[in-house]
Amino acid sequence: ASVKIGNATATTGADGRFELGNLPVGGATIITSAPRFDPRSESVSLTEGTNAHDVALTPQTLFTYQNAVAYLPPGIAEYKAAIVFLPGLRDPATGNPLDSRGLVRGTSDGTCTIWCLPSELADVKQRALELAGGNVALIGTTTLLDQPADYEKLLQALSQVGAQSLHPELASIPILFVGHSQGGCTAYGFSRAHAARVAGFVTMKGGCHNPGPAAEAASVPGYFLIGGMDAPYRAENITAVFEAG
């Protein structure tokens, strides 16, 4: 770990010990960081002579690559699947872009995705983490369009997060998509092109699904959800794609 107080820095030894000398007496801030751990900043009071201070770092659980955020539950030796939440284009009530990263982070940033209340977000995250025995990574993104370039963005994000976290299996593990509106169309479109990577997909409130042949997606378990209050064009599109596939 790297340890810093003011301009003085040190690197811990294999036993975790560090030493900083010639520091001014009084209040100071000790900043500690290490790869794959969350950085920590603490206030300390230095007195004349020798001072001892223990720092406990927490394993990093959130990893970011471009517009994707991954939550990796701690203590997992090998992840078995990635659950990817794909948001729609924009909130119809506010016009704001949609974003599923708050769900993965466990925070509510005021941008409503599929679930809007903090209790709903927490419930969805908890249920997701119960799948595959808990050996799952959760991925949140900004909107990804139903096009090959955006499929590659997601695949690259999984690969890069795997490199950051020393979990290379993220580059190849199965993906379960939970897609809303445009995200549902993207989940289905991704499955048409990369079925071997998809364990299954859920598409909700879509209206933009590719009406062409199902291609490889025909071999992937999919759940096309139509709500009773959805606009007719959404029901027509989803029904046509389901029946054709």
Secondary structure by P-SEA (a helix, b strand, c coil): cccccccbbbbbccccbbbbccccccbbbbbbbcccccbbbbbbbbcccbbbbbbbbccccccccccbbbbbbcccccccbbbbbbbccccccccccccccccccccccccccccccaaaaaaaaaaaaacccccbbbbbbccccccaaaaaaaaaaaaaaaaaaccccccccbbbbbcccaaaaaaaaaaaccccccccccccccccccccccccccccbbbbbbcccccaaaaaaaaaaaaac
